Amino acid sequence: MTVETSHLSLPIPIILIGGYLGSGKTTYLNRLLSEANGRSLAILVNDFGAINVDASLVEGSVDDVVALQNGCICCSMAMGMQSAIIKVLKRDQKPEAIVIEASGVANPGEVAKILSDEAMRPFAALELVISMLDCKNVVTYKPKELMLIKEQLRYSGIVMLTKLDQSSEADIAYARKLIQETNPNTVVIDNYQKVLSLDLLLGTKQPTMELDSKKTPATNANDLFKSWSYSTNESMSEAEFQKLLSDLPPETVRGKGFLYLKDYPLVRFEFQMVGK
């Protein structure tokens, strides 16, 4: 790794946003983008298409790096996390912070190990891990899914409860109990849309995380999930699309994408599915 910088400069703080599939990571990331207010942020994502960035924000794109009018940049992590961070650090204008949206099946502990590389530490350092917890659906998850969710919670300095307005009191109590049993020292946020601002995040530093893989064996996402994608140049009717959805396996936990329907030829729809 080769990055030139002043020996007096502090490492750029990294904020990692994690959470299970459909828990609200992208929704929160969009909120951070909307309140950047000229701050120079670097947003790293597993799949750039997963971020619903309004077209009016996009300024230009070069080699997987998209410049936004509010001063942010967005970089795909398809080339590897360290490579994406190095690409950001080599830009003439260094960001004030780097925000990473992890995959819904990522273990923050494994991500933290990558970011704790001694060669990278002087330039960019992980300071905070945030996990989103879907209160509505967490009670429906199977034991192997819960194992992954517990790993996400275990490494989190902050846990945001999401979909509270769609959850019963019993669902919320179950989510809180899961957090308490897994990581009683984390900070639990109910109404993050109001109280957890970008200014607050940039001033928060999480205590050192335990990265002993012997104590916490990582869950292999490939053992838990299979993915399938579908694309066509022709638009479907609404009935055809509903048929496609009904044919999905009952074990399907997440779906997302964009589509045009014959019934509405001038409209591009965003499709989001979580659980049932």
Number of C-alpha atoms within 10 A of each C-alpha: 8 9 13 9 14 7 8 6 9 13 16 19 21 23 23 21 26 30 30 25 21 21 24 21 26 19 12 18 19 14 14 19 22 13 13 16 12 12 15 18 22 26 27 24 24 19 14 18 11 13 16 12 16 10 8 8 15 16 14 11 13 8 8 15 19 19 18 22 13 18 17 24 23 24 26 20 21 14 11 10 19 15 13 19 23 16 15 22 21 13 10 7 9 15 19 15 20 26 20 24 25 23 17 22 20 22 25 27 24 17 14 20 15 14 19 15 13 10 12 18 14 15 20 21 21 25 21 25 24 26 27 27 28 24 26 22 19 20 14 13 13 9 9 12 17 16 13 23 28 20 22 27 28 24 27 28 22 20 27 25 22 23 16 15 8 13 15 12 12 12 19 21 13 15 19 18 13 17 21 14 10 17 19 14 12 18 14 21 15 15 12 14 12 7 10 14 14 15 11 9 15 15 10 13 15 16 9 11 17 13 15 10 11 7 8 12 11 16 18 12 14 9 8 11 12 8 8 5 7 5 8 7 7 10 15 18 15 14 12 13 15 11 11 11 12 10 9 9 8 9 9 14 15 15 16 13 14 11 17 19 18 14 12 13 11 9 11 11 12 11 10 11 14 13 16 10
